[in-house]
Amino acid sequence: MNRGEYLETRRGQLSRLAVRQRKQRSLFLRCPAATKNSMRDEDKIAFQNQVLNELTHWKRRAYRGDIALDFEVTPGQGRHAPPLIQTVVKNYLDLLHIPVKGVKTARKRLLYRDDKQVKLLSASYSHAGNKEKDEIWLRAASMGDFLEDVALAERVLRDDFTEDATTRFGERLDVQRFLDDQAKRDDDDNAFEELKKLNKDTGAMKARYGELAFQSIHWSLSQRAQDSFLGNASPDIRQWTSILAPQTRQYSVGASDDTDLARALELIDATLRSMLLSPPLALDLRQLPSLDYSKTEFKKATRAAISDYRKRYPWLFPLAVPVDVAILFVPPTGGGVDLDNLARYIVPAVNEELQPPPTPTAAMPEDLIKAYPPLAAMLAEKRKLPSYSIRRYEVVEMRRMSSEPPEGVVRLILHGGSRDKGTIQEQFQSLLSAWSKSISRL
């Protein structure tokens, strides 16, 4: 078996996966969850010194190519309500490339050279735990390495390897366990029907059970119904693989027969991706801002699409569970937009139009909290939170397909619920981790 043949085997692919994983960088940083204007100069210097020390320790230069970034911000105890997540991430993205005055280094760039290199951006607020001070966890990976993970995940899901089928049972068992766990649907038809009945008979139910009991029942049913709807709207690993697979393909080839085959494959991929990113699964935000389509027009179209969503599903509101946002876009032929700027156009509209709670308990009615002193005491000890905020946003720049319009495409997926499937990168890592453990045992 030569090297090329070996790399097509499971163990060959596992060795390549291990190399990619060693190249990833995870940074745990003590720094304030602050915006660009509110952050002190000494905090900016301290943040960059922490990043510099990590990169120096690992002997890593700034990324030159496209990258994928995951941010997780954990606000510390006893602070005021943290800023909205998109403003915090914007600040730290700016601090990750050019050293500020006061940072002693010969490097002209830190983690990357320009924020246009960021092609996948995930940003989350974590309100779990009891951290004394703000913390930021950051994971950076080459976009090329991430797309190789996507291609490997596709092979794992198809069971597309060269070995004999007799070696696959243990591997498929572990992978299937992961898929079964992720595919658990949050269907709760009873909650929908009970909530509908409760809303219809509000007066009679209040007279029968009392105001406080009514509020408790209504809040519980709302959470269950919303968990069902928003949880099932969350893309799973198979859907993400179909959405991202076109970015792993080579469609242009030399021979005419192969060219026809490549075009057919591109058409299939484009059609499947379009289906997954079409209403009602995703909101159509038309196109990115450009010379012919201003930011004001884009923001107006975004708010209109979100407002229509609210009118289409009135029983979802007020929201009682967290909401996540996935923004997927194809840039126009003349160039695109930085991912963090696109998030700053869209996320505020989601927050203001839908007013999602940052945690499930944040949506609990005040009368219920006051009625149960132990609960009120517990919640009072929690850090202050924004009145409303999405839990996570993710922005993905997708590859342009030949069938897509020159002005580009922007799609918005609203999903979430109490059950968090993790970021896009985390979902692929979880699948490949389950697969690699099974291969190691064979």
Long-range contacts (C-beta under 8 A, 24 or more apart in sequence): 5-162, 8-161, 8-162, 9-161, 9-162, 9-163, 10-161, 10-163, 10-167, 10-171, 10-439, 10-442, 11-439, 13-152, 13-155, 13-161, 14-436, 14-439, 14-440, 16-148, 16-152, 17-149, 17-152, 17-432, 17-436, 18-436, 20-141, 20-142, 20-145, 20-148, 20-149, 23-141, 23-142, 23-145, 24-139, 24-140, 24-141, 24-145, 25-54, 25-55, 25-58, 25-60, 25-111, 25-139, 25-140, 25-141, 26-137, 26-138, 26-139, 27-51, 27-54, 27-136, 27-137, 27-138, 27-139, 27-140, 28-135, 28-136, 28-137, 29-135, 29-136, 29-137, 29-138, 30-133, 30-134, 30-135, 31-92, 31-134, 31-135, 31-136, 32-134, 33-73, 33-75, 33-82, 33-83, 33-88, 33-134, 33-136, 34-83, 34-88, 34-91, 35-83, 35-87, 35-88, 35-90, 35-91, 36-87, 36-90, 36-91, 36-94, 38-83, 39-91, 41-100, 41-102, 42-102, 44-95, 44-100, 45-100, 45-102, 45-103, 47-92, 47-95, 48-95, 48-99, 48-100, 48-103, 48-110, 49-103, 51-95, 51-96, 51-110, 51-111, 52-99, 52-103, 52-105, 52-107, 52-110, 55-110, 55-111, 62-97, 62-107, 62-109, 62-110, 62-111, 62-112, 62-113, 63-111, 63-112, 63-113, 63-117, 63-140, 63-142, 64-113, 65-117, 65-142, 65-143, 65-144, 66-117, 66-118, 66-119, 66-142, 66-143, 66-144, 67-112, 67-117, 67-118, 67-119, 67-120, 67-140, 67-141, 67-142, 67-143, 68-118, 68-119, 68-120, 68-121, 68-140, 68-141, 68-142, 68-143, 68-146, 68-425, 69-93, 69-118, 69-120, 69-121, 69-122, 69-138, 69-139, 69-140, 70-122, 70-124, 70-137, 70-138, 70-139, 70-423, 70-425, 70-426, 71-121, 71-122, 71-123, 71-124, 71-136, 71-137, 71-138, 72-124, 72-125, 72-126, 72-136, 72-137, 72-138, 73-123, 73-124, 73-125, 73-126, 73-134, 73-135, 73-136, 74-125, 74-126, 74-127, 74-128, 74-129, 74-131, 74-134, 74-135, 74-136, 74-137, 75-125, 75-127, 75-131, 75-134, 75-383, 76-131, 76-132, 76-133, 76-134, 76-135, 76-383, 77-130, 77-131, 77-132, 77-383, 78-383, 79-134, 79-383, 79-384, 80-384, 81-384, 81-385, 81-386, 81-387, 82-125, 82-134, 82-385, 82-386, 84-347, 84-348, 84-351, 84-386, 84-389, 85-123, 85-124, 85-125, 85-347, 85-389, 85-390, 85-392, 85-393, 86-123, 86-340, 86-343, 86-344, 86-347, 86-348, 86-393, 87-344, 88-123, 89-121, 89-123, 89-340, 89-343, 90-340, 90-341, 90-344, 92-136, 92-138, 93-118, 93-340, 111-140, 112-140, 115-338, 115-339, 115-340, 116-338, 118-338, 118-339, 118-340, 119-143, 119-339, 119-396, 119-397, 120-146, 120-339, 120-394, 120-395, 120-396, 120-397, 120-424, 120-425, 121-339, 121-340, 121-343, 121-394, 121-395, 122-392, 122-393, 122-394, 122-423, 122-424, 122-425, 123-343, 123-392, 123-393, 123-394, 124-391, 124-392, 124-423, 125-358, 125-389, 125-391, 125-392, 127-358, 127-359, 127-382, 127-383, 127-385, 139-425, 141-425, 146-425, 146-428, 147-244, 147-247, 147-248, 148-248, 149-428, 149-429, 149-432, 150-240, 150-241, 150-244, 150-245, 150-247, 150-248, 150-428, 151-245, 151-248, 152-432, 153-237, 153-241, 153-428, 153-431, 153-432, 154-241, 154-245, 154-248, 156-431, 156-432, 156-435, 157-237, 157-238, 157-241, 167-442, 170-438, 170-441, 170-442, 171-435, 171-438, 171-439, 171-442, 173-438, 174-434, 174-435, 174-437, 174-438, 175-431, 175-434, 175-435, 175-438, 177-434, 178-430, 178-431, 178-434, 179-237, 179-238, 179-431, 182-236, 182-237, 182-421, 182-427, 182-430, 183-236, 185-231, 185-232, 186-227, 186-228, 186-231, 186-232, 186-417, 186-419, 187-228, 187-232, 188-224, 188-225, 188-227, 188-228, 189-228, 191-221, 191-224, 191-225, 191-228, 192-225, 192-228, 192-315, 194-221, 195-221, 195-222, 195-224, 195-225, 195-315, 196-315, 199-315, 211-367, 212-367, 212-368, 212-371, 215-365, 215-367, 215-368, 216-368, 219-320, 219-363, 219-364, 219-365, 219-368, 222-318, 222-320, 223-320, 223-321, 223-360, 223-363, 223-418, 225-315, 225-316, 226-316, 226-319, 226-320, 226-321, 226-417, 227-321, 227-417, 227-418, 227-419, 228-417, 229-313, 229-316, 229-417, 230-316, 230-321, 230-323, 230-414, 230-415, 230-416, 230-417, 231-415, 231-416, 231-417, 231-418, 231-419, 233-281, 233-413, 233-414, 233-415, 233-416, 234-324, 234-415, 234-416, 234-417, 234-421, 235-276, 235-326, 235-413, 235-415, 236-421, 236-427, 237-427, 237-428, 237-430, 237-431, 239-276, 240-424, 240-427, 240-428, 242-269, 242-272, 242-273, 242-276, 243-273, 243-276, 243-277, 243-328, 243-396, 243-398, 244-396, 244-398, 245-269, 246-270, 246-273, 246-398, 246-399, 246-401, 247-398, 247-399, 266-401, 266-402, 267-403, 269-401, 270-401, 270-402, 270-403, 270-404, 273-398, 273-401, 277-328, 277-409, 277-411, 277-413, 280-312, 281-413, 282-328, 282-411, 282-412, 282-413, 283-309, 283-411, 283-412, 283-413, 283-414, 284-410, 284-411, 285-346, 285-410, 285-411, 285-412, 286-410, 287-332, 287-405, 287-407, 287-408, 287-409, 287-410, 288-329, 288-331, 288-332, 288-336, 288-337, 288-342, 288-407, 288-408, 288-410, 289-337, 289-345, 290-332, 290-334, 290-407, 292-407, 293-407, 295-345, 298-345, 299-345, 299-349, 302-345, 302-346, 302-349, 302-412, 303-349, 303-353, 305-412, 306-349, 306-350, 306-353, 306-354, 306-412, 307-353, 309-354, 309-414, 310-353, 310-354, 317-354, 318-355, 318-363, 319-354, 319-355, 319-356, 319-357, 319-363, 320-357, 320-360, 320-363, 321-356, 321-357, 321-360, 321-363, 321-416, 321-417, 321-418, 322-356, 322-357, 322-358, 322-359, 322-360, 322-390, 322-391, 322-416, 322-417, 322-418, 322-420, 323-350, 323-354, 323-356, 323-390, 323-391, 323-414, 323-415, 323-416, 324-390, 324-391, 324-392, 324-393, 324-394, 324-414, 324-415, 324-416, 324-420, 325-350, 325-390, 325-392, 325-393, 325-394, 325-412, 325-413, 325-414, 326-393, 326-394, 326-396, 326-412, 326-413, 326-415, 327-393, 327-394, 327-395, 327-396, 327-410, 327-411, 327-412, 327-413, 328-395, 328-396, 328-398, 328-410, 328-411, 328-413, 329-395, 329-396, 329-397, 329-398, 329-408, 329-409, 329-410, 329-411, 330-397, 330-398, 330-399, 330-400, 330-401, 330-404, 330-408, 330-409, 331-397, 331-400, 331-408, 332-406, 332-407, 332-408, 333-400, 333-406, 333-408, 336-397, 336-408, 339-395, 339-397, 340-395, 342-395, 342-410, 343-393, 343-395, 346-393, 346-412, 347-390, 347-393, 350-390, 350-412, 350-414, 351-388, 351-389, 351-390, 354-388, 354-414, 355-387, 355-388, 356-388, 356-389, 356-390, 356-391, 356-416, 357-388, 358-385, 358-386, 358-388, 358-389, 358-391, 359-385, 360-418, 390-416, 391-416, 391-420, 392-416, 392-423, 394-423, 394-424, 396-424
